[in-house]
């Protein structure tokens, strides 16, 4: 299947579109709640577009769950 290459997003774009802080996104990455698809040659994390759906789900779950509970829900 040929098509456009997948759009990947840097952390600044995630911050802008999600309204979350750099630190929050970094924490989510370190906990494995979101995962970069790959890194640039300079080491910047690049996230797939699906990450925005995951971030919305996390935002909703944060109202009534801890990050550890969310981690369990997303991994299971």
Buried (B, 14 or more C-beta within 10 A) or exposed (E): EEEEEEEBBBBEBBBEEBEBEEEBBBBBBEEEBBEBBEEEEEEEBBBBEEBBEBBEBBEEBEEEBEBEEBBEEBEE
